[in-house]
Amino acid sequence: MSNESIIFLVGTIILAGVTLFLCIKYFYARGKVRTVIGTIADIGETAGKHFASQCVALVNYTIDGKNYTSKNRIGVVRGSKVGEEVEVKYFIDEPELLFTTKFAQVVGFFVATVVCLGIFIFLY
């Protein structure tokens, strides 16, 4: 087995673990979250450089007449402004905490795992 194939085998194992974790997290929380429209209260940027950085926001929203500000930040589109409305998912049991895992993340990691596995098989 070549060094390249070992690298892709290790990558496949790591990606499969992350995919499984995200999948379990996503499907476990599905019945425990609800969706509401909120307003961006504050926008920041993650520490990544250039394309790796991401805009993140704290959100204000109202549930059953009670106002909340999220404890955690969610990713928002670059160019978003304070005061804009966004759809957020919050945990029913802990409304201040937003659910941040997206199905697209699960699918993306699954595709990356399959590609890495395919390259490993090709090199092996």
A tleap script that builds the chain and sets N, CA, C and O, in Angstrom:
source leaprc.protein.ff14SB
mol = sequence {
  NMET SER ASN GLU SER ILE ILE PHE LEU VAL
  GLY THR ILE ILE LEU ALA GLY VAL THR LEU
  PHE LEU CYS ILE LYS TYR PHE TYR ALA ARG
  GLY LYS VAL ARG THR VAL ILE GLY THR ILE
  ALA ASP ILE GLY GLU THR ALA GLY LYS HIE
  PHE ALA SER GLN CYS VAL ALA LEU VAL ASN
  TYR THR ILE ASP GLY LYS ASN TYR THR SER
  LYS ASN ARG ILE GLY VAL VAL ARG GLY SER
  LYS VAL GLY GLU GLU VAL GLU VAL LYS TYR
  PHE ILE ASP GLU PRO GLU LEU LEU PHE THR
  THR LYS PHE ALA GLN VAL VAL GLY PHE PHE
  VAL ALA THR VAL VAL CYS LEU GLY ILE PHE
  ILE PHE LEU CTYR
}
set mol.1.N position { 0.853 -1.172 0.000 }
set mol.1.CA position { 0.000 0.000 0.000 }
set mol.1.C position { 0.900 1.236 0.000 }
set mol.1.O position { 1.820 1.342 0.811 }
set mol.2.N position { 0.629 2.158 -0.906 }
set mol.2.CA position { 1.458 3.359 -1.025 }
set mol.2.C position { 1.095 4.387 0.047 }
set mol.2.O position { 0.047 4.310 0.688 }
set mol.3.N position { 1.994 5.343 0.215 }
set mol.3.CA position { 1.740 6.419 1.176 }
set mol.3.C position { 0.487 7.213 0.811 }
set mol.3.O position { -0.279 7.609 1.690 }
set mol.4.N position { 0.281 7.443 -0.488 }
set mol.4.CA position { -0.886 8.193 -0.932 }
set mol.4.C position { -2.180 7.476 -0.578 }
set mol.4.O position { -3.140 8.105 -0.132 }
set mol.5.N position { -2.208 6.150 -0.776 }
set mol.5.CA position { -3.429 5.410 -0.467 }
set mol.5.C position { -3.687 5.384 1.041 }
set mol.5.O position { -4.840 5.399 1.471 }
set mol.6.N position { -2.623 5.344 1.844 }
set mol.6.CA position { -2.786 5.383 3.307 }
set mol.6.C position { -3.381 6.726 3.726 }
set mol.6.O position { -4.253 6.782 4.593 }
set mol.7.N position { -2.908 7.797 3.111 }
set mol.7.CA position { -3.439 9.124 3.420 }
set mol.7.C position { -4.938 9.181 3.108 }
set mol.7.O position { -5.718 9.706 3.903 }
set mol.8.N position { -5.336 8.647 1.968 }
set mol.8.CA position { -6.759 8.675 1.611 }
set mol.8.C position { -7.577 7.723 2.472 }
set mol.8.O position { -8.756 7.980 2.715 }
set mol.9.N position { -6.983 6.635 2.937 }
set mol.9.CA position { -7.683 5.738 3.854 }
set mol.9.C position { -7.942 6.448 5.183 }
set mol.9.O position { -9.052 6.397 5.714 }
set mol.10.N position { -6.916 7.107 5.718 }
set mol.10.CA position { -7.073 7.855 6.966 }
set mol.10.C position { -8.093 8.982 6.774 }
set mol.10.O position { -8.941 9.206 7.638 }
set mol.11.N position { -8.010 9.681 5.658 }
set mol.11.CA position { -8.979 10.743 5.357 }
set mol.11.C position { -10.398 10.216 5.279 }
set mol.11.O position { -11.329 10.852 5.774 }
set mol.12.N position { -10.571 9.049 4.657 }
set mol.12.CA position { -11.891 8.439 4.561 }
set mol.12.C position { -12.434 8.102 5.941 }
set mol.12.O position { -13.609 8.337 6.224 }
set mol.13.N position { -11.593 7.556 6.793 }
set mol.13.CA position { -12.030 7.190 8.148 }
set mol.13.C position { -12.422 8.433 8.941 }
set mol.13.O position { -13.448 8.438 9.621 }
set mol.14.N position { -11.619 9.476 8.858 }
set mol.14.CA position { -11.926 10.718 9.579 }
set mol.14.C position { -13.213 11.340 9.047 }
set mol.14.O position { -14.091 11.711 9.825 }
set mol.15.N position { -13.329 11.455 7.730 }
set mol.15.CA position { -14.536 12.034 7.138 }
set mol.15.C position { -15.774 11.207 7.455 }
set mol.15.O position { -16.846 11.764 7.691 }
set mol.16.N position { -15.638 9.885 7.463 }
set mol.16.CA position { -16.780 9.026 7.802 }
set mol.16.C position { -17.213 9.271 9.248 }
set mol.16.O position { -18.408 9.290 9.542 }
set mol.17.N position { -16.254 9.457 10.146 }
set mol.17.CA position { -16.584 9.750 11.543 }
set mol.17.C position { -17.307 11.076 11.692 }
set mol.17.O position { -18.304 11.165 12.408 }
set mol.18.N position { -16.814 12.101 11.022 }
set mol.18.CA position { -17.460 13.420 11.084 }
set mol.18.C position { -18.853 13.351 10.469 }
set mol.18.O position { -19.800 13.923 11.009 }
set mol.19.N position { -18.982 12.655 9.344 }
set mol.19.CA position { -20.285 12.505 8.693 }
set mol.19.C position { -21.271 11.804 9.610 }
set mol.19.O position { -22.420 12.230 9.732 }
set mol.20.N position { -20.836 10.741 10.250 }
set mol.20.CA position { -21.709 10.005 11.164 }
set mol.20.C position { -22.128 10.885 12.337 }
set mol.20.O position { -23.297 10.894 12.724 }
set mol.21.N position { -21.178 11.622 12.901 }
set mol.21.CA position { -21.483 12.529 14.012 }
set mol.21.C position { -22.522 13.570 13.604 }
set mol.21.O position { -23.507 13.773 14.314 }
set mol.22.N position { -22.309 14.236 12.457 }
set mol.22.CA position { -23.250 15.253 11.996 }
set mol.22.C position { -24.618 14.667 11.683 }
set mol.22.O position { -25.646 15.284 11.965 }
set mol.23.N position { -24.625 13.483 11.103 }
set mol.23.CA position { -25.882 12.828 10.757 }
set mol.23.C position { -26.684 12.512 12.025 }
set mol.23.O position { -27.883 12.785 12.088 }
set mol.24.N position { -26.032 11.948 13.012 }
set mol.24.CA position { -26.703 11.629 14.280 }
set mol.24.C position { -27.201 12.920 14.935 }
set mol.24.O position { -28.339 12.985 15.401 }
set mol.25.N position { -26.352 13.938 14.969 }
set mol.25.CA position { -26.717 15.216 15.578 }
set mol.25.C position { -27.922 15.827 14.871 }
set mol.25.O position { -28.842 16.320 15.523 }
set mol.26.N position { -27.919 15.796 13.540 }
set mol.26.CA position { -29.005 16.393 12.761 }
set mol.26.C position { -30.318 15.653 12.981 }
set mol.26.O position { -31.337 16.276 13.277 }
set mol.27.N position { -30.304 14.337 12.840 }
set mol.27.CA position { -31.546 13.582 12.942 }
set mol.27.C position { -32.046 13.464 14.375 }
set mol.27.O position { -33.254 13.365 14.590 }
set mol.28.N position { -31.159 13.470 15.355 }
set mol.28.CA position { -31.563 13.432 16.758 }
set mol.28.C position { -32.331 14.702 17.126 }
set mol.28.O position { -33.322 14.643 17.854 }
set mol.29.N position { -31.877 15.839 16.626 }
set mol.29.CA position { -32.467 17.124 16.997 }
set mol.29.C position { -33.682 17.505 16.160 }
set mol.29.O position { -34.369 18.472 16.487 }
set mol.30.N position { -33.960 16.776 15.099 }
set mol.30.CA position { -35.047 17.175 14.194 }
set mol.30.C position { -36.370 17.409 14.893 }
set mol.30.O position { -37.043 18.393 14.585 }
set mol.31.N position { -36.772 16.565 15.807 }
set mol.31.CA position { -38.045 16.734 16.490 }
set mol.31.C position { -37.984 17.672 17.676 }
set mol.31.O position { -39.000 17.932 18.322 }
set mol.32.N position { -36.799 18.181 17.966 }
set mol.32.CA position { -36.609 19.007 19.156 }
set mol.32.C position { -36.398 20.479 18.826 }
set mol.32.O position { -36.088 21.274 19.714 }
set mol.33.N position { -36.563 20.848 17.561 }
set mol.33.CA position { -36.358 22.235 17.152 }
set mol.33.C position { -37.595 22.768 16.431 }
set mol.33.O position { -38.389 22.020 15.862 }
set mol.34.N position { -37.719 24.075 16.481 }
set mol.34.CA position { -38.769 24.768 15.741 }
set mol.34.C position { -38.125 25.935 15.001 }
set mol.34.O position { -37.007 26.347 15.311 }
set mol.35.N position { -38.843 26.451 14.029 }
set mol.35.CA position { -38.333 27.532 13.202 }
set mol.35.C position { -39.090 28.825 13.509 }
set mol.35.O position { -40.297 28.813 13.750 }
set mol.36.N position { -38.364 29.928 13.495 }
set mol.36.CA position { -38.951 31.245 13.710 }
set mol.36.C position { -38.150 32.260 12.885 }
set mol.36.O position { -36.990 32.023 12.548 }
set mol.37.N position { -38.778 33.377 12.571 }
set mol.37.CA position { -38.069 34.462 11.889 }
set mol.37.C position { -37.511 35.389 12.953 }
set mol.37.O position { -38.227 35.821 13.856 }
set mol.38.N position { -36.221 35.692 12.837 }
set mol.38.CA position { -35.557 36.577 13.783 }
set mol.38.C position { -34.913 37.743 13.067 }
set mol.38.O position { -34.904 37.812 11.838 }
set mol.39.N position { -34.376 38.654 13.853 }
set mol.39.CA position { -33.709 39.839 13.319 }
set mol.39.C position { -32.244 39.807 13.747 }
set mol.39.O position { -31.937 39.556 14.912 }
set mol.40.N position { -31.354 40.059 12.813 }
set mol.40.CA position { -29.923 40.073 13.120 }
set mol.40.C position { -29.633 41.210 14.087 }
set mol.40.O position { -29.951 42.367 13.812 }
set mol.41.N position { -29.021 40.871 15.231 }
set mol.41.CA position { -28.694 41.861 16.265 }
set mol.41.C position { -27.236 42.299 16.188 }
set mol.41.O position { -26.915 43.445 16.502 }
set mol.42.N position { -26.354 41.395 15.772 }
set mol.42.CA position { -24.929 41.697 15.718 }
set mol.42.C position { -24.278 40.765 14.708 }
set mol.42.O position { -24.626 39.587 14.626 }
set mol.43.N position { -23.341 41.289 13.948 }
set mol.43.CA position { -22.629 40.477 12.951 }
set mol.43.C position { -21.142 40.513 13.257 }
set mol.43.O position { -20.580 41.566 13.557 }
set mol.44.N position { -20.516 39.347 13.176 }
set mol.44.CA position { -19.079 39.240 13.346 }
set mol.44.C position { -18.518 38.364 12.240 }
set mol.44.O position { -19.246 37.906 11.360 }
set mol.45.N position { -17.221 38.139 12.297 }
set mol.45.CA position { -16.576 37.293 11.301 }
set mol.45.C position { -15.666 36.311 12.014 }
set mol.45.O position { -14.970 36.670 12.964 }
set mol.46.N position { -15.676 35.069 11.550 }
set mol.46.CA position { -14.803 34.065 12.144 }
set mol.46.C position { -13.355 34.383 11.801 }
set mol.46.O position { -13.087 35.245 10.964 }
set mol.47.N position { -12.441 33.704 12.434 }
set mol.47.CA position { -11.019 34.029 12.333 }
set mol.47.C position { -10.347 33.584 11.049 }
set mol.47.O position { -9.170 33.882 10.846 }
set mol.48.N position { -11.056 32.879 10.173 }
set mol.48.CA position { -10.427 32.390 8.950 }
set mol.48.C position { -9.947 33.511 8.050 }
set mol.48.O position { -10.441 34.637 8.116 }
set mol.49.N position { -8.995 33.193 7.222 }
set mol.49.CA position { -8.469 34.182 6.277 }
set mol.49.C position { -9.186 34.041 4.934 }
set mol.49.O position { -9.456 32.928 4.484 }
set mol.50.N position { -9.488 35.156 4.307 }
set mol.50.CA position { -10.051 35.221 2.964 }
set mol.50.C position { -11.301 34.358 2.816 }
set mol.50.O position { -12.314 34.629 3.461 }
set mol.51.N position { -11.247 33.323 1.978 }
set mol.51.CA position { -12.434 32.523 1.690 }
set mol.51.C position { -12.851 31.649 2.864 }
set mol.51.O position { -13.998 31.204 2.914 }
set mol.52.N position { -11.955 31.391 3.807 }
set mol.52.CA position { -12.279 30.510 4.927 }
set mol.52.C position { -13.052 31.237 6.025 }
set mol.52.O position { -13.639 30.588 6.891 }
set mol.53.N position { -13.065 32.557 6.005 }
set mol.53.CA position { -13.796 33.288 7.030 }
set mol.53.C position { -15.294 33.222 6.728 }
set mol.53.O position { -15.706 33.034 5.583 }
set mol.54.N position { -16.085 33.380 7.768 }
set mol.54.CA position { -17.529 33.277 7.629 }
set mol.54.C position { -18.182 34.365 8.462 }
set mol.54.O position { -17.719 34.671 9.561 }
set mol.55.N position { -19.245 34.946 7.951 }
set mol.55.CA position { -20.012 35.908 8.723 }
set mol.55.C position { -20.948 35.154 9.650 }
set mol.55.O position { -21.646 34.230 9.232 }
set mol.56.N position { -20.953 35.554 10.906 }
set mol.56.CA position { -21.812 34.922 11.905 }
set mol.56.C position { -22.591 36.006 12.636 }
set mol.56.O position { -22.123 37.136 12.773 }
set mol.57.N position { -23.790 35.650 13.105 }
set mol.57.CA position { -24.654 36.665 13.694 }
set mol.57.C position { -25.351 36.169 14.950 }
set mol.57.O position { -25.681 34.991 15.087 }
set mol.58.N position { -25.564 37.117 15.869 }
set mol.58.CA position { -26.484 36.908 16.972 }
set mol.58.C position { -27.853 37.352 16.479 }
set mol.58.O position { -27.959 38.297 15.698 }
set mol.59.N position { -28.892 36.677 16.929 }
set mol.59.CA position { -30.231 36.943 16.408 }
set mol.59.C position { -31.203 37.198 17.556 }
set mol.59.O position { -31.171 36.511 18.577 }
set mol.60.N position { -32.072 38.202 17.372 }
set mol.60.CA position { -33.190 38.453 18.285 }
set mol.60.C position { -34.436 37.843 17.665 }
set mol.60.O position { -34.649 37.957 16.458 }
set mol.61.N position { -35.261 37.197 18.481 }
set mol.61.CA position { -36.500 36.608 17.989 }
set mol.61.C position { -37.498 36.497 19.125 }
set mol.61.O position { -37.132 36.552 20.298 }
set mol.62.N position { -38.759 36.341 18.766 }
set mol.62.CA position { -39.836 36.274 19.744 }
set mol.62.C position { -40.546 34.935 19.632 }
set mol.62.O position { -40.902 34.491 18.541 }
set mol.63.N position { -40.747 34.294 20.795 }
set mol.63.CA position { -41.471 33.024 20.857 }
set mol.63.C position { -42.548 33.175 21.922 }
set mol.63.O position { -42.257 33.458 23.085 }
set mol.64.N position { -43.782 32.985 21.512 }
set mol.64.CA position { -44.923 33.085 22.438 }
set mol.64.C position { -44.900 34.386 23.244 }
set mol.64.O position { -45.168 34.382 24.446 }
set mol.65.N position { -44.583 35.483 22.584 }
set mol.65.CA position { -44.595 36.788 23.225 }
set mol.65.C position { -43.366 37.113 24.052 }
set mol.65.O position { -43.275 38.208 24.606 }
set mol.66.N position { -42.419 36.194 24.150 }
set mol.66.CA position { -41.197 36.437 24.923 }
set mol.66.C position { -40.021 36.662 23.967 }
set mol.66.O position { -39.830 35.906 23.015 }
set mol.67.N position { -39.239 37.711 24.234 }
set mol.67.CA position { -38.102 38.049 23.381 }
set mol.67.C position { -36.851 37.294 23.820 }
set mol.67.O position { -36.585 37.133 25.011 }
set mol.68.N position { -36.098 36.838 22.832 }
set mol.68.CA position { -34.859 36.105 23.096 }
set mol.68.C position { -33.745 36.668 22.227 }
set mol.68.O position { -33.988 37.162 21.126 }
set mol.69.N position { -32.526 36.587 22.734 }
set mol.69.CA position { -31.317 36.819 21.943 }
set mol.69.C position { -30.545 35.515 21.992 }
set mol.69.O position { -30.336 34.952 23.067 }
set mol.70.N position { -30.124 35.036 20.843 }
set mol.70.CA position { -29.452 33.735 20.778 }
set mol.70.C position { -28.167 33.738 21.600 }
set mol.70.O position { -27.447 34.735 21.650 }
set mol.71.N position { -27.894 32.604 22.242 }
set mol.71.CA position { -26.642 32.420 22.981 }
set mol.71.C position { -25.490 32.148 22.020 }
set mol.71.O position { -24.348 32.534 22.272 }
set mol.72.N position { -25.804 31.485 20.929 }
set mol.72.CA position { -24.779 31.148 19.948 }
set mol.72.C position { -25.036 31.899 18.646 }
set mol.72.O position { -26.130 32.411 18.408 }
set mol.73.N position { -24.019 31.948 17.824 }
set mol.73.CA position { -24.125 32.641 16.535 }
set mol.73.C position { -24.419 31.645 15.423 }
set mol.73.O position { -24.056 30.472 15.506 }
set mol.74.N position { -25.079 32.131 14.388 }
set mol.74.CA position { -25.343 31.306 13.212 }
set mol.74.C position { -24.656 31.928 12.005 }
set mol.74.O position { -24.412 33.134 11.970 }
set mol.75.N position { -24.350 31.100 11.022 }
set mol.75.CA position { -23.762 31.608 9.794 }
set mol.75.C position { -24.796 32.364 8.984 }
set mol.75.O position { -25.935 31.919 8.841 }
set mol.76.N position { -24.392 33.513 8.455 }
set mol.76.CA position { -25.267 34.308 7.593 }
set mol.76.C position { -24.513 34.662 6.319 }
set mol.76.O position { -23.287 34.574 6.255 }
set mol.77.N position { -25.259 35.055 5.331 }
set mol.77.CA position { -24.691 35.406 4.037 }
set mol.77.C position { -23.842 36.671 4.176 }
set mol.77.O position { -24.221 37.621 4.861 }
set mol.78.N position { -22.702 36.658 3.518 }
set mol.78.CA position { -21.850 37.845 3.510 }
set mol.78.C position { -22.657 39.018 2.960 }
set mol.78.O position { -23.403 38.873 1.992 }
set mol.79.N position { -22.502 40.151 3.575 }
set mol.79.CA position { -23.258 41.326 3.152 }
set mol.79.C position { -24.551 41.507 3.940 }
set mol.79.O position { -25.262 42.492 3.740 }
set mol.80.N position { -24.861 40.572 4.830 }
set mol.80.CA position { -26.035 40.735 5.687 }
set mol.80.C position { -25.820 41.931 6.599 }
set mol.80.O position { -24.688 42.268 6.945 }
set mol.81.N position { -26.906 42.562 6.981 }
set mol.81.CA position { -26.822 43.763 7.807 }
set mol.81.C position { -27.643 43.579 9.086 }
set mol.81.O position { -28.613 42.821 9.116 }
set mol.82.N position { -27.235 44.285 10.129 }
set mol.82.CA position { -27.990 44.305 11.379 }
set mol.82.C position { -29.401 44.800 11.068 }
set mol.82.O position { -29.575 45.788 10.354 }
set mol.83.N position { -30.394 44.116 11.601 }
set mol.83.CA position { -31.786 44.488 11.366 }
set mol.83.C position { -32.482 43.644 10.307 }
set mol.83.O position { -33.710 43.650 10.219 }
set mol.84.N position { -31.705 42.913 9.496 }
set mol.84.CA position { -32.316 42.047 8.482 }
set mol.84.C position { -32.940 40.828 9.141 }
set mol.84.O position { -32.488 40.365 10.188 }
set mol.85.N position { -33.987 40.321 8.507 }
set mol.85.CA position { -34.653 39.133 9.026 }
set mol.85.C position { -34.007 37.863 8.474 }
set mol.85.O position { -33.618 37.799 7.308 }
set mol.86.N position { -33.904 36.856 9.343 }
set mol.86.CA position { -33.382 35.550 8.961 }
set mol.86.C position { -34.226 34.469 9.629 }
set mol.86.O position { -34.814 34.682 10.689 }
set mol.87.N position { -34.271 33.330 8.996 }
set mol.87.CA position { -34.968 32.190 9.583 }
set mol.87.C position { -33.988 31.429 10.471 }
set mol.87.O position { -32.875 31.123 10.043 }
set mol.88.N position { -34.391 31.122 11.701 }
set mol.88.CA position { -33.538 30.395 12.627 }
set mol.88.C position { -34.305 29.213 13.208 }
set mol.88.O position { -35.533 29.215 13.285 }
set mol.89.N position { -33.539 28.205 13.613 }
set mol.89.CA position { -34.112 27.048 14.297 }
set mol.89.C position { -33.608 27.070 15.728 }
set mol.89.O position { -32.405 27.170 15.972 }
set mol.90.N position { -34.532 26.975 16.670 }
set mol.90.CA position { -34.177 27.002 18.084 }
set mol.90.C position { -34.650 25.710 18.745 }
set mol.90.O position { -35.582 25.059 18.272 }
set mol.91.N position { -33.995 25.354 19.840 }
set mol.91.CA position { -34.387 24.171 20.592 }
set mol.91.C position { -35.613 24.501 21.433 }
set mol.91.O position { -35.638 25.522 22.120 }
set mol.92.N position { -36.618 23.655 21.384 }
set mol.92.CA position { -37.860 23.876 22.116 }
set mol.92.C position { -37.596 23.964 23.612 }
set mol.92.O position { -38.163 24.823 24.288 }
set mol.93.N position { -36.751 23.098 24.136 }
set mol.93.CA position { -36.465 23.068 25.569 }
set mol.93.C position { -35.527 24.179 26.029 }
set mol.93.O position { -35.498 24.517 27.212 }
set mol.94.N position { -34.768 24.743 25.109 }
set mol.94.CA position { -33.825 25.819 25.439 }
set mol.94.C position { -33.861 26.857 24.315 }
set mol.94.O position { -32.989 26.863 23.446 }
set mol.95.N position { -34.866 27.732 24.330 }
set mol.95.CA position { -35.097 28.648 23.201 }
set mol.95.C position { -33.957 29.610 22.888 }
set mol.95.O position { -33.885 30.128 21.773 }
set mol.96.N position { -33.060 29.863 23.849 }
set mol.96.CA position { -31.948 30.784 23.576 }
set mol.96.C position { -30.865 30.134 22.717 }
set mol.96.O position { -30.006 30.825 22.170 }
set mol.97.N position { -30.904 28.816 22.601 }
set mol.97.CA position { -29.878 28.078 21.873 }
set mol.97.C position { -30.376 27.741 20.468 }
set mol.97.O position { -31.417 27.105 20.306 }
set mol.98.N position { -29.625 28.173 19.459 }
set mol.98.CA position { -30.011 27.918 18.072 }
set mol.98.C position { -29.393 26.618 17.572 }
set mol.98.O position { -28.270 26.264 17.932 }
set mol.99.N position { -30.139 25.928 16.750 }
set mol.99.CA position { -29.665 24.702 16.097 }
set mol.99.C position { -28.927 25.117 14.838 }
set mol.99.O position { -29.501 25.791 13.983 }
set mol.100.N position { -27.667 24.729 14.708 }
set mol.100.CA position { -26.839 25.254 13.617 }
set mol.100.C position { -26.462 24.232 12.550 }
set mol.100.O position { -25.948 24.608 11.496 }
set mol.101.N position { -26.708 22.944 12.802 }
set mol.101.CA position { -26.333 21.940 11.817 }
set mol.101.C position { -27.330 21.961 10.664 }
set mol.101.O position { -28.542 21.920 10.877 }
set mol.102.N position { -26.811 22.025 9.451 }
set mol.102.CA position { -27.669 22.052 8.261 }
set mol.102.C position { -27.543 20.729 7.511 }
set mol.102.O position { -26.487 20.095 7.514 }
set mol.103.N position { -28.628 20.328 6.875 }
set mol.103.CA position { -28.620 19.087 6.120 }
set mol.103.C position { -27.567 19.131 5.013 }
set mol.103.O position { -26.971 18.107 4.677 }
set mol.104.N position { -27.341 20.307 4.453 }
set mol.104.CA position { -26.328 20.454 3.402 }
set mol.104.C position { -24.938 20.086 3.920 }
set mol.104.O position { -24.118 19.564 3.165 }
set mol.105.N position { -24.664 20.352 5.199 }
set mol.105.CA position { -23.379 19.959 5.783 }
set mol.105.C position { -23.243 18.443 5.814 }
set mol.105.O position { -22.192 17.895 5.482 }
set mol.106.N position { -24.321 17.773 6.219 }
set mol.106.CA position { -24.309 16.315 6.277 }
set mol.106.C position { -24.047 15.751 4.882 }
set mol.106.O position { -23.203 14.871 4.714 }
set mol.107.N position { -24.763 16.256 3.891 }
set mol.107.CA position { -24.606 15.782 2.516 }
set mol.107.C position { -23.201 16.089 2.004 }
set mol.107.O position { -22.585 15.246 1.351 }
set mol.108.N position { -22.692 17.277 2.290 }
set mol.108.CA position { -21.348 17.655 1.842 }
set mol.108.C position { -20.267 16.739 2.393 }
set mol.108.O position { -19.375 16.314 1.659 }
set mol.109.N position { -20.344 16.435 3.680 }
set mol.109.CA position { -19.354 15.536 4.276 }
set mol.109.C position { -19.515 14.111 3.745 }
set mol.109.O position { -18.527 13.395 3.584 }
set mol.110.N position { -20.755 13.699 3.474 }
set mol.110.CA position { -20.972 12.370 2.908 }
set mol.110.C position { -20.334 12.281 1.515 }
set mol.110.O position { -19.660 11.300 1.202 }
set mol.111.N position { -20.546 13.289 0.697 }
set mol.111.CA position { -19.959 13.309 -0.649 }
set mol.111.C position { -18.433 13.302 -0.561 }
set mol.111.O position { -17.772 12.582 -1.310 }
set mol.112.N position { -17.873 14.098 0.347 }
set mol.112.CA position { -16.417 14.123 0.514 }
set mol.112.C position { -15.890 12.756 0.944 }
set mol.112.O position { -14.826 12.328 0.497 }
set mol.113.N position { -16.637 12.073 1.813 }
set mol.113.CA position { -16.241 10.733 2.251 }
set mol.113.C position { -16.235 9.765 1.080 }
set mol.113.O position { -15.293 8.989 0.921 }
set mol.114.N position { -17.277 9.803 0.258 }
set mol.114.CA position { -17.369 8.907 -0.892 }
set mol.114.C position { -16.251 9.192 -1.891 }
set mol.114.O position { -15.660 8.259 -2.435 }
set mol.115.N position { -15.958 10.457 -2.137 }
set mol.115.CA position { -14.879 10.816 -3.066 }
set mol.115.C position { -13.539 10.324 -2.526 }
set mol.115.O position { -12.740 9.750 -3.266 }
set mol.116.N position { -13.296 10.548 -1.246 }
set mol.116.CA position { -12.036 10.108 -0.630 }
set mol.116.C position { -11.918 8.586 -0.690 }
set mol.116.O position { -10.842 8.058 -0.973 }
set mol.117.N position { -13.012 7.885 -0.428 }
set mol.117.CA position { -13.019 6.427 -0.522 }
set mol.117.C position { -12.745 5.967 -1.953 }
set mol.117.O position { -11.999 5.014 -2.174 }
set mol.118.N position { -13.346 6.643 -2.907 }
set mol.118.CA position { -13.121 6.306 -4.316 }
set mol.118.C position { -11.672 6.476 -4.723 }
set mol.118.O position { -11.123 5.643 -5.445 }
set mol.119.N position { -11.055 7.540 -4.270 }
set mol.119.CA position { -9.631 7.769 -4.592 }
set mol.119.C position { -8.781 6.707 -3.919 }
set mol.119.O position { -7.833 6.203 -4.521 }
set mol.120.N position { -9.105 6.358 -2.676 }
set mol.120.CA position { -8.357 5.295 -1.986 }
set mol.120.C position { -8.444 3.990 -2.770 }
set mol.120.O position { -7.424 3.337 -2.992 }
set mol.121.N position { -9.653 3.600 -3.194 }
set mol.121.CA position { -9.837 2.357 -3.949 }
set mol.121.C position { -9.060 2.416 -5.260 }
set mol.121.O position { -8.437 1.434 -5.662 }
set mol.122.N position { -9.097 3.579 -5.929 }
set mol.122.CA position { -8.376 3.744 -7.183 }
set mol.122.C position { -6.867 3.575 -6.974 }
set mol.122.O position { -6.198 2.930 -7.782 }
set mol.123.N position { -6.333 4.151 -5.897 }
set mol.123.CA position { -4.897 4.071 -5.644 }
set mol.123.C position { -4.450 2.721 -5.095 }
set mol.123.O position { -3.290 2.337 -5.250 }
set mol.124.N position { -5.364 2.007 -4.457 }
set mol.124.CA position { -5.028 0.740 -3.854 }
set mol.124.C position { -4.911 -0.288 -4.930 }
set mol.124.O position { -4.629 -1.452 -4.644 }
savepdb mol mol.pdb
quit
